[in-house]
Amino acid sequence: MRELDVLLTNYLEEQYPESAEPDKEAFRRVLALPDPDLMSYMLGGETPTDPEIASVVTRIRGKASS
Protein backbone atom coordinates (compact mmCIF):
# COMPACT_ATOMS: atom_id res chain seq x y z
CA MET A 1 0.00 0.00 0.00
CA ARG A 2 1.53 3.27 -1.16
CA GLU A 3 0.39 5.37 1.82
CA LEU A 4 2.01 2.96 4.25
CA ASP A 5 5.26 2.95 2.25
CA VAL A 6 5.36 6.75 2.31
CA LEU A 7 4.80 6.93 6.08
CA LEU A 8 7.47 4.36 6.88
CA THR A 9 10.00 5.71 4.39
CA ASN A 10 9.60 9.27 5.68
CA TYR A 11 10.20 8.12 9.25
CA LEU A 12 13.18 6.03 8.19
CA GLU A 13 14.80 8.91 6.33
CA GLU A 14 13.91 11.79 8.67
CA GLN A 15 13.76 10.45 12.23
CA TYR A 16 15.34 6.99 12.40
CA PRO A 17 19.00 8.09 11.98
CA GLU A 18 18.88 10.34 15.07
CA SER A 19 16.71 8.00 17.16
CA ALA A 20 18.00 6.31 20.29
CA GLU A 21 18.77 2.61 19.97
CA PRO A 22 15.59 1.48 21.85
CA ASP A 23 13.51 3.51 19.37
CA LYS A 24 15.38 1.98 16.44
CA GLU A 25 14.68 -1.48 17.82
CA ALA A 26 11.00 -0.61 18.26
CA PHE A 27 10.86 0.59 14.63
CA ARG A 28 12.39 -2.70 13.47
CA ARG A 29 9.70 -4.50 15.49
CA VAL A 30 7.05 -2.34 13.78
CA LEU A 31 8.39 -3.47 10.40
CA ALA A 32 8.08 -7.11 11.50
CA LEU A 33 4.37 -6.79 12.32
CA PRO A 34 1.86 -8.63 10.13
CA ASP A 35 0.51 -6.39 7.37
CA PRO A 36 -3.05 -6.19 8.77
CA ASP A 37 -1.72 -5.00 12.16
CA LEU A 38 0.66 -2.53 10.55
CA MET A 39 -2.11 -1.03 8.44
CA SER A 40 -4.53 -0.77 11.36
CA TYR A 41 -1.89 0.99 13.48
CA MET A 42 -0.61 3.34 10.80
CA LEU A 43 -3.74 4.04 8.79
CA GLY A 44 -6.62 2.89 10.95
CA GLY A 45 -5.80 4.82 14.10
CA GLU A 46 -5.54 1.79 16.38
CA THR A 47 -2.94 1.89 19.15
CA PRO A 48 -0.55 -1.02 19.76
CA THR A 49 -0.55 -2.54 23.25
CA ASP A 50 3.26 -2.56 23.38
CA PRO A 51 4.25 0.91 24.69
CA GLU A 52 7.53 1.07 22.75
CA ILE A 53 5.84 0.23 19.47
CA ALA A 54 2.99 2.60 20.31
CA SER A 55 5.50 5.42 20.81
CA VAL A 56 7.05 4.87 17.39
CA VAL A 57 3.64 4.56 15.73
CA THR A 58 2.55 7.82 17.34
CA ARG A 59 5.65 9.59 16.05
CA ILE A 60 5.17 8.20 12.54
CA ARG A 61 1.51 9.24 12.46
CA GLY A 62 2.33 12.62 14.00
CA LYS A 63 4.88 13.35 11.31
CA ALA A 64 2.30 12.50 8.65
CA SER A 65 -0.16 15.03 10.03
CA SER A 66 2.34 17.90 10.20
CHARMM-style PDB file with segment names, atoms N, HN, CA, C and O in Angstrom:
ATOM      1  N   MET     1       0.843  -1.165   0.000  1.00  0.00      PROA
ATOM      2  CA  MET     1       0.000   0.000   0.000  1.00  0.00      PROA
ATOM      3  C   MET     1       0.896   1.238   0.000  1.00  0.00      PROA
ATOM      4  O   MET     1       1.764   1.388   0.860  1.00  0.00      PROA
ATOM      5  N   ARG     2       0.684   2.089  -0.938  1.00  0.00      PROA
ATOM      6  HN  ARG     2      -0.021   1.967  -1.637  1.00  0.00      PROA
ATOM      7  CA  ARG     2       1.528   3.265  -1.162  1.00  0.00      PROA
ATOM      8  C   ARG     2       1.570   4.204   0.056  1.00  0.00      PROA
ATOM      9  O   ARG     2       2.642   4.688   0.419  1.00  0.00      PROA
ATOM     10  N   GLU     3       0.431   4.461   0.681  1.00  0.00      PROA
ATOM     11  HN  GLU     3      -0.440   4.068   0.386  1.00  0.00      PROA
ATOM     12  CA  GLU     3       0.394   5.368   1.825  1.00  0.00      PROA
ATOM     13  C   GLU     3       1.270   4.858   2.968  1.00  0.00      PROA
ATOM     14  O   GLU     3       1.974   5.629   3.621  1.00  0.00      PROA
ATOM     15  N   LEU     4       1.215   3.573   3.192  1.00  0.00      PROA
ATOM     16  HN  LEU     4       0.643   2.947   2.662  1.00  0.00      PROA
ATOM     17  CA  LEU     4       2.014   2.960   4.248  1.00  0.00      PROA
ATOM     18  C   LEU     4       3.499   3.074   3.919  1.00  0.00      PROA
ATOM     19  O   LEU     4       4.304   3.397   4.792  1.00  0.00      PROA
ATOM     20  N   ASP     5       3.862   2.816   2.683  1.00  0.00      PROA
ATOM     21  HN  ASP     5       3.208   2.553   1.973  1.00  0.00      PROA
ATOM     22  CA  ASP     5       5.257   2.952   2.253  1.00  0.00      PROA
ATOM     23  C   ASP     5       5.766   4.366   2.474  1.00  0.00      PROA
ATOM     24  O   ASP     5       6.889   4.555   2.942  1.00  0.00      PROA
ATOM     25  N   VAL     6       4.960   5.352   2.145  1.00  0.00      PROA
ATOM     26  HN  VAL     6       4.048   5.198   1.765  1.00  0.00      PROA
ATOM     27  CA  VAL     6       5.362   6.749   2.307  1.00  0.00      PROA
ATOM     28  C   VAL     6       5.589   7.068   3.787  1.00  0.00      PROA
ATOM     29  O   VAL     6       6.602   7.672   4.142  1.00  0.00      PROA
ATOM     30  N   LEU     7       4.662   6.670   4.641  1.00  0.00      PROA
ATOM     31  HN  LEU     7       3.840   6.180   4.353  1.00  0.00      PROA
ATOM     32  CA  LEU     7       4.800   6.927   6.080  1.00  0.00      PROA
ATOM     33  C   LEU     7       6.087   6.323   6.639  1.00  0.00      PROA
ATOM     34  O   LEU     7       6.847   6.992   7.340  1.00  0.00      PROA
ATOM     35  N   LEU     8       6.315   5.066   6.323  1.00  0.00      PROA
ATOM     36  HN  LEU     8       5.697   4.523   5.754  1.00  0.00      PROA
ATOM     37  CA  LEU     8       7.470   4.364   6.877  1.00  0.00      PROA
ATOM     38  C   LEU     8       8.778   4.894   6.305  1.00  0.00      PROA
ATOM     39  O   LEU     8       9.761   5.039   7.032  1.00  0.00      PROA
ATOM     40  N   THR     9       8.796   5.182   5.020  1.00  0.00      PROA
ATOM     41  HN  THR     9       7.997   5.065   4.429  1.00  0.00      PROA
ATOM     42  CA  THR     9      10.003   5.709   4.389  1.00  0.00      PROA
ATOM     43  C   THR     9      10.346   7.092   4.941  1.00  0.00      PROA
ATOM     44  O   THR     9      11.513   7.383   5.205  1.00  0.00      PROA
ATOM     45  N   ASN    10       9.346   7.935   5.114  1.00  0.00      PROA
ATOM     46  HN  ASN    10       8.398   7.699   4.900  1.00  0.00      PROA
ATOM     47  CA  ASN    10       9.595   9.266   5.676  1.00  0.00      PROA
ATOM     48  C   ASN    10      10.199   9.162   7.071  1.00  0.00      PROA
ATOM     49  O   ASN    10      11.157   9.868   7.386  1.00  0.00      PROA
ATOM     50  N   TYR    11       9.655   8.300   7.897  1.00  0.00      PROA
ATOM     51  HN  TYR    11       8.877   7.726   7.641  1.00  0.00      PROA
ATOM     52  CA  TYR    11      10.202   8.119   9.246  1.00  0.00      PROA
ATOM     53  C   TYR    11      11.643   7.613   9.168  1.00  0.00      PROA
ATOM     54  O   TYR    11      12.530   8.113   9.859  1.00  0.00      PROA
ATOM     55  N   LEU    12      11.856   6.616   8.316  1.00  0.00      PROA
ATOM     56  HN  LEU    12      11.136   6.209   7.754  1.00  0.00      PROA
ATOM     57  CA  LEU    12      13.184   6.029   8.192  1.00  0.00      PROA
ATOM     58  C   LEU    12      14.217   7.069   7.762  1.00  0.00      PROA
ATOM     59  O   LEU    12      15.335   7.081   8.275  1.00  0.00      PROA
ATOM     60  N   GLU    13      13.859   7.915   6.850  1.00  0.00      PROA
ATOM     61  HN  GLU    13      12.950   7.906   6.433  1.00  0.00      PROA
ATOM     62  CA  GLU    13      14.804   8.914   6.331  1.00  0.00      PROA
ATOM     63  C   GLU    13      14.969  10.114   7.262  1.00  0.00      PROA
ATOM     64  O   GLU    13      16.068  10.656   7.380  1.00  0.00      PROA
ATOM     65  N   GLU    14      13.886  10.535   7.925  1.00  0.00      PROA
ATOM     66  HN  GLU    14      12.994  10.095   7.829  1.00  0.00      PROA
ATOM     67  CA  GLU    14      13.914  11.787   8.668  1.00  0.00      PROA
ATOM     68  C   GLU    14      14.143  11.638  10.172  1.00  0.00      PROA
ATOM     69  O   GLU    14      14.748  12.517  10.785  1.00  0.00      PROA
ATOM     70  N   GLN    15      13.678  10.561  10.772  1.00  0.00      PROA
ATOM     71  HN  GLN    15      13.186   9.847  10.274  1.00  0.00      PROA
ATOM     72  CA  GLN    15      13.762  10.446  12.233  1.00  0.00      PROA
ATOM     73  C   GLN    15      14.631   9.281  12.717  1.00  0.00      PROA
ATOM     74  O   GLN    15      15.292   9.381  13.751  1.00  0.00      PROA
ATOM     75  N   TYR    16      14.624   8.199  11.975  1.00  0.00      PROA
ATOM     76  HN  TYR    16      14.087   8.118  11.136  1.00  0.00      PROA
ATOM     77  CA  TYR    16      15.344   6.995  12.404  1.00  0.00      PROA
ATOM     78  C   TYR    16      16.828   7.243  12.659  1.00  0.00      PROA
ATOM     79  O   TYR    16      17.342   6.788  13.680  1.00  0.00      PROA
ATOM     80  N   PRO    17      17.543   7.951  11.768  1.00  0.00      PROA
ATOM     81  CA  PRO    17      18.995   8.092  11.981  1.00  0.00      PROA
ATOM     82  C   PRO    17      19.371   8.732  13.317  1.00  0.00      PROA
ATOM     83  O   PRO    17      20.396   8.376  13.898  1.00  0.00      PROA
ATOM     84  N   GLU    18      18.569   9.658  13.810  1.00  0.00      PROA
ATOM     85  HN  GLU    18      17.736   9.947  13.339  1.00  0.00      PROA
ATOM     86  CA  GLU    18      18.878  10.342  15.066  1.00  0.00      PROA
ATOM     87  C   GLU    18      18.217   9.688  16.277  1.00  0.00      PROA
ATOM     88  O   GLU    18      18.424  10.135  17.406  1.00  0.00      PROA
ATOM     89  N   SER    19      17.434   8.649  16.062  1.00  0.00      PROA
ATOM     90  HN  SER    19      17.267   8.286  15.145  1.00  0.00      PROA
ATOM     91  CA  SER    19      16.714   8.004  17.161  1.00  0.00      PROA
ATOM     92  C   SER    19      17.665   7.238  18.070  1.00  0.00      PROA
ATOM     93  O   SER    19      18.720   6.766  17.646  1.00  0.00      PROA
ATOM     94  N   ALA    20      17.262   7.129  19.331  1.00  0.00      PROA
ATOM     95  HN  ALA    20      16.405   7.512  19.675  1.00  0.00      PROA
ATOM     96  CA  ALA    20      18.003   6.307  20.291  1.00  0.00      PROA
ATOM     97  C   ALA    20      17.848   4.837  19.912  1.00  0.00      PROA
ATOM     98  O   ALA    20      16.887   4.457  19.244  1.00  0.00      PROA
ATOM     99  N   GLU    21      18.789   4.028  20.339  1.00  0.00      PROA
ATOM    100  HN  GLU    21      19.570   4.336  20.882  1.00  0.00      PROA
ATOM    101  CA  GLU    21      18.772   2.610  19.968  1.00  0.00      PROA
ATOM    102  C   GLU    21      17.470   1.895  20.351  1.00  0.00      PROA
ATOM    103  O   GLU    21      16.982   1.093  19.555  1.00  0.00      PROA
ATOM    104  N   PRO    22      16.876   2.148  21.540  1.00  0.00      PROA
ATOM    105  CA  PRO    22      15.594   1.482  21.847  1.00  0.00      PROA
ATOM    106  C   PRO    22      14.488   1.852  20.849  1.00  0.00      PROA
ATOM    107  O   PRO    22      13.642   1.019  20.524  1.00  0.00      PROA
ATOM    108  N   ASP    23      14.496   3.098  20.366  1.00  0.00      PROA
ATOM    109  HN  ASP    23      15.184   3.774  20.631  1.00  0.00      PROA
ATOM    110  CA  ASP    23      13.509   3.510  19.365  1.00  0.00      PROA
ATOM    111  C   ASP    23      13.774   2.842  18.017  1.00  0.00      PROA
ATOM    112  O   ASP    23      12.841   2.480  17.301  1.00  0.00      PROA
ATOM    113  N   LYS    24      15.037   2.685  17.682  1.00  0.00      PROA
ATOM    114  HN  LYS    24      15.795   2.980  18.264  1.00  0.00      PROA
ATOM    115  CA  LYS    24      15.380   1.980  16.438  1.00  0.00      PROA
ATOM    116  C   LYS    24      14.909   0.531  16.500  1.00  0.00      PROA
ATOM    117  O   LYS    24      14.363   0.000  15.532  1.00  0.00      PROA
ATOM    118  N   GLU    25      15.128  -0.097  17.650  1.00  0.00      PROA
ATOM    119  HN  GLU    25      15.571   0.334  18.436  1.00  0.00      PROA
ATOM    120  CA  GLU    25      14.675  -1.482  17.824  1.00  0.00      PROA
ATOM    121  C   GLU    25      13.156  -1.562  17.732  1.00  0.00      PROA
ATOM    122  O   GLU    25      12.623  -2.486  17.117  1.00  0.00      PROA
ATOM    123  N   ALA    26      12.463  -0.618  18.327  1.00  0.00      PROA
ATOM    124  HN  ALA    26      12.896   0.132  18.827  1.00  0.00      PROA
ATOM    125  CA  ALA    26      10.996  -0.613  18.257  1.00  0.00      PROA
ATOM    126  C   ALA    26      10.534  -0.434  16.810  1.00  0.00      PROA
ATOM    127  O   ALA    26       9.564  -1.066  16.392  1.00  0.00      PROA
ATOM    128  N   PHE    27      11.215   0.415  16.046  1.00  0.00      PROA
ATOM    129  HN  PHE    27      12.003   0.929  16.386  1.00  0.00      PROA
ATOM    130  CA  PHE    27      10.857   0.587  14.634  1.00  0.00      PROA
ATOM    131  C   PHE    27      11.069  -0.708  13.867  1.00  0.00      PROA
ATOM    132  O   PHE    27      10.243  -1.071  13.030  1.00  0.00      PROA
ATOM    133  N   ARG    28      12.158  -1.407  14.139  1.00  0.00      PROA
ATOM    134  HN  ARG    28      12.829  -1.112  14.819  1.00  0.00      PROA
ATOM    135  CA  ARG    28      12.388  -2.704  13.470  1.00  0.00      PROA
ATOM    136  C   ARG    28      11.283  -3.692  13.841  1.00  0.00      PROA
ATOM    137  O   ARG    28      10.871  -4.505  13.013  1.00  0.00      PROA
ATOM    138  N   ARG    29      10.809  -3.623  15.075  1.00  0.00      PROA
ATOM    139  HN  ARG    29      11.144  -2.963  15.747  1.00  0.00      PROA
ATOM    140  CA  ARG    29       9.698  -4.497  15.486  1.00  0.00      PROA
ATOM    141  C   ARG    29       8.408  -4.102  14.778  1.00  0.00      PROA
ATOM    142  O   ARG    29       7.596  -4.963  14.441  1.00  0.00      PROA
ATOM    143  N   VAL    30       8.216  -2.800  14.551  1.00  0.00      PROA
ATOM    144  HN  VAL    30       8.876  -2.101  14.826  1.00  0.00      PROA
ATOM    145  CA  VAL    30       7.050  -2.338  13.781  1.00  0.00      PROA
ATOM    146  C   VAL    30       7.095  -2.953  12.392  1.00  0.00      PROA
ATOM    147  O   VAL    30       6.080  -3.445  11.899  1.00  0.00      PROA
ATOM    148  N   LEU    31       8.258  -2.930  11.756  1.00  0.00      PROA
ATOM    149  HN  LEU    31       9.083  -2.530  12.156  1.00  0.00      PROA
ATOM    150  CA  LEU    31       8.386  -3.473  10.401  1.00  0.00      PROA
ATOM    151  C   LEU    31       8.120  -4.978  10.339  1.00  0.00      PROA
ATOM    152  O   LEU    31       7.751  -5.501   9.288  1.00  0.00      PROA
ATOM    153  N   ALA    32       8.304  -5.669  11.458  1.00  0.00      PROA
ATOM    154  HN  ALA    32       8.604  -5.244  12.312  1.00  0.00      PROA
ATOM    155  CA  ALA    32       8.082  -7.115  11.499  1.00  0.00      PROA
ATOM    156  C   ALA    32       6.627  -7.490  11.777  1.00  0.00      PROA
ATOM    157  O   ALA    32       6.278  -8.670  11.749  1.00  0.00      PROA
ATOM    158  N   LEU    33       5.786  -6.507  12.041  1.00  0.00      PROA
ATOM    159  HN  LEU    33       6.070  -5.548  12.064  1.00  0.00      PROA
ATOM    160  CA  LEU    33       4.373  -6.789  12.321  1.00  0.00      PROA
ATOM    161  C   LEU    33       3.676  -7.339  11.083  1.00  0.00      PROA
ATOM    162  O   LEU    33       4.058  -7.011   9.960  1.00  0.00      PROA
ATOM    163  N   PRO    34       2.658  -8.172  11.280  1.00  0.00      PROA
ATOM    164  CA  PRO    34       1.864  -8.628  10.133  1.00  0.00      PROA
ATOM    165  C   PRO    34       1.203  -7.420   9.448  1.00  0.00      PROA
ATOM    166  O   PRO    34       0.828  -6.450  10.107  1.00  0.00      PROA
ATOM    167  N   ASP    35       1.071  -7.495   8.147  1.00  0.00      PROA
ATOM    168  HN  ASP    35       1.375  -8.282   7.611  1.00  0.00      PROA
ATOM    169  CA  ASP    35       0.513  -6.386   7.371  1.00  0.00      PROA
ATOM    170  C   ASP    35      -0.820  -5.858   7.901  1.00  0.00      PROA
ATOM    171  O   ASP    35      -0.989  -4.642   7.985  1.00  0.00      PROA
ATOM    172  N   PRO    36      -1.774  -6.723   8.262  1.00  0.00      PROA
ATOM    173  CA  PRO    36      -3.048  -6.187   8.770  1.00  0.00      PROA
ATOM    174  C   PRO    36      -2.868  -5.347  10.042  1.00  0.00      PROA
ATOM    175  O   PRO    36      -3.530  -4.322  10.206  1.00  0.00      PROA
ATOM    176  N   ASP    37      -1.974  -5.778  10.939  1.00  0.00      PROA
ATOM    177  HN  ASP    37      -1.436  -6.610  10.805  1.00  0.00      PROA
ATOM    178  CA  ASP    37      -1.718  -5.005  12.160  1.00  0.00      PROA
ATOM    179  C   ASP    37      -1.045  -3.686  11.816  1.00  0.00      PROA
ATOM    180  O   ASP    37      -1.423  -2.636  12.335  1.00  0.00      PROA
ATOM    181  N   LEU    38      -0.063  -3.739  10.953  1.00  0.00      PROA
ATOM    182  HN  LEU    38       0.244  -4.592  10.531  1.00  0.00      PROA
ATOM    183  CA  LEU    38       0.663  -2.534  10.548  1.00  0.00      PROA
ATOM    184  C   LEU    38      -0.281  -1.506   9.934  1.00  0.00      PROA
ATOM    185  O   LEU    38      -0.199  -0.319  10.249  1.00  0.00      PROA
ATOM    186  N   MET    39      -1.159  -1.951   9.076  1.00  0.00      PROA
ATOM    187  HN  MET    39      -1.225  -2.915   8.820  1.00  0.00      PROA
ATOM    188  CA  MET    39      -2.112  -1.032   8.437  1.00  0.00      PROA
ATOM    189  C   MET    39      -3.096  -0.466   9.453  1.00  0.00      PROA
ATOM    190  O   MET    39      -3.427   0.718   9.393  1.00  0.00      PROA
ATOM    191  N   SER    40      -3.567  -1.290  10.385  1.00  0.00      PROA
ATOM    192  HN  SER    40      -3.297  -2.251  10.434  1.00  0.00      PROA
ATOM    193  CA  SER    40      -4.526  -0.771  11.364  1.00  0.00      PROA
ATOM    194  C   SER    40      -3.871   0.230  12.305  1.00  0.00      PROA
ATOM    195  O   SER    40      -4.526   1.172  12.752  1.00  0.00      PROA
ATOM    196  N   TYR    41      -2.590   0.045  12.613  1.00  0.00      PROA
ATOM    197  HN  TYR    41      -2.058  -0.720  12.250  1.00  0.00      PROA
ATOM    198  CA  TYR    41      -1.886   0.995  13.477  1.00  0.00      PROA
ATOM    199  C   TYR    41      -1.549   2.285  12.735  1.00  0.00      PROA
ATOM    200  O   TYR    41      -1.730   3.378  13.272  1.00  0.00      PROA
ATOM    201  N   MET    42      -1.071   2.162  11.534  1.00  0.00      PROA
ATOM    202  HN  MET    42      -0.924   1.274  11.098  1.00  0.00      PROA
ATOM    203  CA  MET    42      -0.612   3.339  10.802  1.00  0.00      PROA
ATOM    204  C   MET    42      -1.740   4.111  10.119  1.00  0.00      PROA
ATOM    205  O   MET    42      -1.728   5.341  10.087  1.00  0.00      PROA
ATOM    206  N   LEU    43      -2.698   3.391   9.582  1.00  0.00      PROA
ATOM    207  HN  LEU    43      -2.707   2.391   9.608  1.00  0.00      PROA
ATOM    208  CA  LEU    43      -3.738   4.039   8.791  1.00  0.00      PROA
ATOM    209  C   LEU    43      -5.111   3.998   9.439  1.00  0.00      PROA
ATOM    210  O   LEU    43      -5.978   4.810   9.117  1.00  0.00      PROA
ATOM    211  N   GLY    44      -5.311   3.057  10.351  1.00  0.00      PROA
ATOM    212  HN  GLY    44      -4.606   2.397  10.612  1.00  0.00      PROA
ATOM    213  CA  GLY    44      -6.620   2.893  10.955  1.00  0.00      PROA
ATOM    214  C   GLY    44      -6.783   3.561  12.306  1.00  0.00      PROA
ATOM    215  O   GLY    44      -7.882   3.586  12.861  1.00  0.00      PROA
ATOM    216  N   GLY    45      -5.706   4.099  12.834  1.00  0.00      PROA
ATOM    217  HN  GLY    45      -4.813   4.079  12.383  1.00  0.00      PROA
ATOM    218  CA  GLY    45      -5.803   4.817  14.096  1.00  0.00      PROA
ATOM    219  C   GLY    45      -5.794   3.952  15.341  1.00  0.00      PROA
ATOM    220  O   GLY    45      -5.948   4.473  16.446  1.00  0.00      PROA
ATOM    221  N   GLU    46      -5.617   2.641  15.197  1.00  0.00      PROA
ATOM    222  HN  GLU    46      -5.492   2.218  14.299  1.00  0.00      PROA
ATOM    223  CA  GLU    46      -5.540   1.786  16.384  1.00  0.00      PROA
ATOM    224  C   GLU    46      -4.191   1.993  17.074  1.00  0.00      PROA
ATOM    225  O   GLU    46      -3.211   2.387  16.441  1.00  0.00      PROA
ATOM    226  N   THR    47      -4.157   1.723  18.373  1.00  0.00      PROA
ATOM    227  HN  THR    47      -4.952   1.403  18.887  1.00  0.00      PROA
ATOM    228  CA  THR    47      -2.936   1.891  19.151  1.00  0.00      PROA
ATOM    229  C   THR    47      -2.409   0.530  19.587  1.00  0.00      PROA
ATOM    230  O   THR    47      -3.155  -0.267  20.155  1.00  0.00      PROA
ATOM    231  N   PRO    48      -1.132   0.254  19.328  1.00  0.00      PROA
ATOM    232  CA  PRO    48      -0.547  -1.019  19.762  1.00  0.00      PROA
ATOM    233  C   PRO    48      -0.539  -1.121  21.290  1.00  0.00      PROA
ATOM    234  O   PRO    48      -0.475  -0.105  21.981  1.00  0.00      PROA
ATOM    235  N   THR    49      -0.603  -2.324  21.806  1.00  0.00      PROA
ATOM    236  HN  THR    49      -0.654  -3.150  21.244  1.00  0.00      PROA
ATOM    237  CA  THR    49      -0.552  -2.536  23.254  1.00  0.00      PROA
ATOM    238  C   THR    49       0.871  -2.410  23.791  1.00  0.00      PROA
ATOM    239  O   THR    49       1.060  -2.053  24.954  1.00  0.00      PROA
ATOM    240  N   ASP    50       1.858  -2.693  22.971  1.00  0.00      PROA
ATOM    241  HN  ASP    50       1.704  -2.982  22.027  1.00  0.00      PROA
ATOM    242  CA  ASP    50       3.256  -2.559  23.376  1.00  0.00      PROA
ATOM    243  C   ASP    50       3.607  -1.069  23.412  1.00  0.00      PROA
ATOM    244  O   ASP    50       3.522  -0.397  22.385  1.00  0.00      PROA
ATOM    245  N   PRO    51       3.999  -0.541  24.575  1.00  0.00      PROA
ATOM    246  CA  PRO    51       4.248   0.909  24.691  1.00  0.00      PROA
ATOM    247  C   PRO    51       5.390   1.423  23.813  1.00  0.00      PROA
ATOM    248  O   PRO    51       5.328   2.555  23.334  1.00  0.00      PROA
ATOM    249  N   GLU    52       6.415   0.627  23.595  1.00  0.00      PROA
ATOM    250  HN  GLU    52       6.465  -0.293  23.984  1.00  0.00      PROA
ATOM    251  CA  GLU    52       7.526   1.068  22.748  1.00  0.00      PROA
ATOM    252  C   GLU    52       7.099   1.173  21.291  1.00  0.00      PROA
ATOM    253  O   GLU    52       7.446   2.131  20.599  1.00  0.00      PROA
ATOM    254  N   ILE    53       6.347   0.186  20.835  1.00  0.00      PROA
ATOM    255  HN  ILE    53       6.065  -0.591  21.397  1.00  0.00      PROA
ATOM    256  CA  ILE    53       5.835   0.234  19.467  1.00  0.00      PROA
ATOM    257  C   ILE    53       4.815   1.361  19.336  1.00  0.00      PROA
ATOM    258  O   ILE    53       4.790   2.066  18.328  1.00  0.00      PROA
ATOM    259  N   ALA    54       3.983   1.527  20.347  1.00  0.00      PROA
ATOM    260  HN  ALA    54       4.004   0.954  21.166  1.00  0.00      PROA
ATOM    261  CA  ALA    54       2.988   2.605  20.312  1.00  0.00      PROA
ATOM    262  C   ALA    54       3.658   3.968  20.197  1.00  0.00      PROA
ATOM    263  O   ALA    54       3.158   4.845  19.493  1.00  0.00      PROA
ATOM    264  N   SER    55       4.771   4.153  20.871  1.00  0.00      PROA
ATOM    265  HN  SER    55       5.178   3.440  21.442  1.00  0.00      PROA
ATOM    266  CA  SER    55       5.499   5.420  20.814  1.00  0.00      PROA
ATOM    267  C   SER    55       5.998   5.702  19.397  1.00  0.00      PROA
ATOM    268  O   SER    55       5.867   6.822  18.902  1.00  0.00      PROA
ATOM    269  N   VAL    56       6.560   4.702  18.757  1.00  0.00      PROA
ATOM    270  HN  VAL    56       6.667   3.793  19.159  1.00  0.00      PROA
ATOM    271  CA  VAL    56       7.050   4.870  17.386  1.00  0.00      PROA
ATOM    272  C   VAL    56       5.886   5.120  16.432  1.00  0.00      PROA
ATOM    273  O   VAL    56       5.970   5.992  15.566  1.00  0.00      PROA
ATOM    274  N   VAL    57       4.820   4.374  16.583  1.00  0.00      PROA
ATOM    275  HN  VAL    57       4.752   3.666  17.286  1.00  0.00      PROA
ATOM    276  CA  VAL    57       3.642   4.558  15.728  1.00  0.00      PROA
ATOM    277  C   VAL    57       3.097   5.974  15.874  1.00  0.00      PROA
ATOM    278  O   VAL    57       2.736   6.610  14.884  1.00  0.00      PROA
ATOM    279  N   THR    58       3.040   6.463  17.103  1.00  0.00      PROA
ATOM    280  HN  THR    58       3.334   5.946  17.907  1.00  0.00      PROA
ATOM    281  CA  THR    58       2.552   7.818  17.341  1.00  0.00      PROA
ATOM    282  C   THR    58       3.427   8.854  16.641  1.00  0.00      PROA
ATOM    283  O   THR    58       2.922   9.810  16.053  1.00  0.00      PROA
ATOM    284  N   ARG    59       4.750   8.656  16.709  1.00  0.00      PROA
ATOM    285  HN  ARG    59       5.161   7.879  17.187  1.00  0.00      PROA
ATOM    286  CA  ARG    59       5.653   9.592  16.045  1.00  0.00      PROA
ATOM    287  C   ARG    59       5.517   9.541  14.529  1.00  0.00      PROA
ATOM    288  O   ARG    59       5.561  10.575  13.862  1.00  0.00      PROA
ATOM    289  N   ILE    60       5.351   8.340  13.987  1.00  0.00      PROA
ATOM    290  HN  ILE    60       5.315   7.500  14.529  1.00  0.00      PROA
ATOM    291  CA  ILE    60       5.175   8.199  12.538  1.00  0.00      PROA
ATOM    292  C   ILE    60       3.887   8.870  12.102  1.00  0.00      PROA
ATOM    293  O   ILE    60       3.875   9.616  11.123  1.00  0.00      PROA
ATOM    294  N   ARG    61       2.798   8.610  12.824  1.00  0.00      PROA
ATOM    295  HN  ARG    61       2.808   8.004  13.619  1.00  0.00      PROA
ATOM    296  CA  ARG    61       1.511   9.236  12.463  1.00  0.00      PROA
ATOM    297  C   ARG    61       1.552  10.736  12.688  1.00  0.00      PROA
ATOM    298  O   ARG    61       0.965  11.486  11.908  1.00  0.00      PROA
ATOM    299  N   GLY    62       2.226  11.192  13.729  1.00  0.00      PROA
ATOM    300  HN  GLY    62       2.703  10.582  14.363  1.00  0.00      PROA
ATOM    301  CA  GLY    62       2.328  12.623  14.003  1.00  0.00      PROA
ATOM    302  C   GLY    62       3.075  13.354  12.913  1.00  0.00      PROA
ATOM    303  O   GLY    62       2.709  14.472  12.551  1.00  0.00      PROA
ATOM    304  N   LYS    63       4.101  12.748  12.394  1.00  0.00      PROA
ATOM    305  HN  LYS    63       4.398  11.839  12.688  1.00  0.00      PROA
ATOM    306  CA  LYS    63       4.878  13.350  11.306  1.00  0.00      PROA
ATOM    307  C   LYS    63       4.018  13.463  10.055  1.00  0.00      PROA
ATOM    308  O   LYS    63       4.138  14.430   9.302  1.00  0.00      PROA
ATOM    309  N   ALA    64       3.158  12.486   9.834  1.00  0.00      PROA
ATOM    310  HN  ALA    64       3.061  11.701  10.446  1.00  0.00      PROA
ATOM    311  CA  ALA    64       2.305  12.497   8.647  1.00  0.00      PROA
ATOM    312  C   ALA    64       1.288  13.616   8.711  1.00  0.00      PROA
ATOM    313  O   ALA    64       0.887  14.139   7.671  1.00  0.00      PROA
ATOM    314  N   SER    65       0.854  14.003   9.915  1.00  0.00      PROA
ATOM    315  HN  SER    65       1.179  13.578  10.760  1.00  0.00      PROA
ATOM    316  CA  SER    65      -0.164  15.029  10.028  1.00  0.00      PROA
ATOM    317  C   SER    65       0.414  16.442  10.073  1.00  0.00      PROA
ATOM    318  O   SER    65      -0.334  17.420  10.038  1.00  0.00      PROA
ATOM    319  N   SER    66       1.753  16.554  10.151  1.00  0.00      PROA
ATOM    320  HN  SER    66       2.360  15.760  10.180  1.00  0.00      PROA
ATOM    321  CA  SER    66       2.341  17.897  10.199  1.00  0.00      PROA
ATOM    322  C   SER    66       2.642  18.458   8.835  1.00  0.00      PROA
ATOM    323  OT1 SER    66       3.139  19.579   8.724  1.00  0.00      PROA
TER     324      SER     66
END
